[in-house]
């Protein structure tokens, strides 16, 4: 397990360019749109927006001076997102930045000319956003969410903390995770090797969450794997509360789930991706084409263990695992 390696830009050295060479001198006002897969009041969404703004500022783009950022909050509501996508395209910005597959899929058919830089998308090739990772080929490029093989690591960590677990139900919304097989297939292979049964637990909307989670708790030695998905992000507080109520060891991708009470999280840091998205926006504003900017994958991952949750579930976390964790919540 790697501890917080650095994300590398495979296709360029933009992060190393001197800041002075990036300062914008013309005074021309450029425009960037963001279509966020969070509700406006979500602190994680606001933190990611702040990281994006900070990334642009480091590159010489100052709001109100040479750039304007228009943000729309789609959450996990496709109808609202479609309205916002049309609205953003109608503003004729220089670049649009969607995050999550849902936001990207809704935005894609609205424009084939405005550059799009997606953030945290699963399977961008299989989803039809780009022709290939190395050569996107159209008006879209960006940053993918996770290495598909990470599902195996989730199960390894789960089994180490909760060795009696023999069922892993993966929670997902079919409508917002058309890419799920890239994570599910490796997860099933890992489950077989670890003596676990991988169970599909689809949820169509928030009203179904409790019945789905309760059904898993009816089976002995069960656990939950929360799939990386904008829908799950929006409903994370309810999911974690239900996993605690039904005493299900739960594994998540993002640290903000662990902070709410998920047993453990293992994945990349979303704010890093938003800062990196700023580097692509900068390059596009300076004349580069999305077709020539390769899709980037994360290489920095963090493990967060919620020791308080482990104790509530009667689970012991080894000293060794605590030592290699990036954060232990007590």
Secondary structure, DSSP 8 states (H G I E B T S, - for coil): --SS-----TT--GGGS-HHHH---S---EEEEEEESS-TT-HHHHHHHHHHHHHHHHTT--BTTTEEEEEEE-TT-HHHHHHHHHHHHHTT-SEEEEBSHHHHHHHHTT-SSSEEEEEEES-TTTTTS-S-SS---SSEEEEE---TTHHHHHHHHHHHH-TT--EEEEEE-TTT-TTTHHHHHHHHHHHHHTT-EEEEEE-SSGGGHHHHHHHHHTSTTEEEEE-S-HHHHHTHHHHHHHHHHTT-EEEESSHHHHHHT-SEEEE--HHHHHHHHHHHHHHHHTT--GGGS--B-----EEEEEHHHHHHTT----HHHHHHSSEEE-
